[in-house]
Amino acid sequence: MDERAVEAALNKVRPTLIADGGDVELVDIKDGVVQVRLTGACSTCPMAQLTLKMGVEKAVKADLPEVKEVVAAYKHEAAGC
């Protein structure tokens, strides 16, 4: 599994996220776990975890069955985090 394949899978859910004012960015791929960051409106949405699991993860796993899980990467905004 390479970065291009994961990006292609993410591109399938991007239009839905963008329509809601958000997006998704690939952060890392390691041992079958894809780490992404929800951005824009999706980053602060109370439904973000559901979007991640039922939207993003489902789409990625449909294209790449070798993916074990899609998890959120969090941007540390505060100093010292």
N, C-alpha and C positions, 0 to 999 in steps of 0.2 A: 504494500500500500504506500503510495507516494503522495506528496503534497498536491500535485495536479489532480489526482483522482478525488481527493477529499474536497478540494476547491470546486471541482465540477459538481459534486454532490451538493455542496453548500449553495451553489448557484441556482439550484432547483428550488430552494426555499427562500432565497433572497427576495424575489418579487413580493411575496406575502409580507415579509418583515418590513421591507421598504414602504409598502402601502400603509403600514401602521406607524411609520416614522422611525423605524429602527433598521438594524442590519446585524450581520454576524461576521466576525473575523476569526480566521484560523490563528491559533497561538502556538500549538505544538501537537506533535503526534509521537506517542511513545508506547510501545508494547501493546498496540491495539486500542489505546485510549486516545481519543481526539479531544484536545482542549481548545475551546472556543470562547470568545468574548462577545456577548450581546452588547450592541451599542445603540446610541440614540434613545428613542422612547423605550425600546426593549430593555435597556439597561436598568431602568427604574420601575418597570411595570410590575405590579404585584403578581402577574401571571407568568413572569419570566421563567420560572422553573418548569412550569407546564409547557411553555413554548419550547424550551430547550429539549425536554424529554420526548414530548409527543409530536413535535414538529421537526426540529433540527435532527435529533438523534434518529428518529424514525426514517427520515429521508436519507441520511447518511448510511444507515445500516441496510436500507433497501438496495442501495447501489454497491455497498462495500460490506458484505456479510462478515468479513474478517474483523471489522470494528467491534470491539467488546462494549465500548461505552463512549458517550459524548458527555463531557463535563465542562462546567463553567470555569473560566479563568477570571479572576477578579483583579481589577486595576487598583492598586493601592494609591489613593489620592493623598492621604494625610502623610505628613513628614514623620519619619520614624517607623512606618509600617513595613 
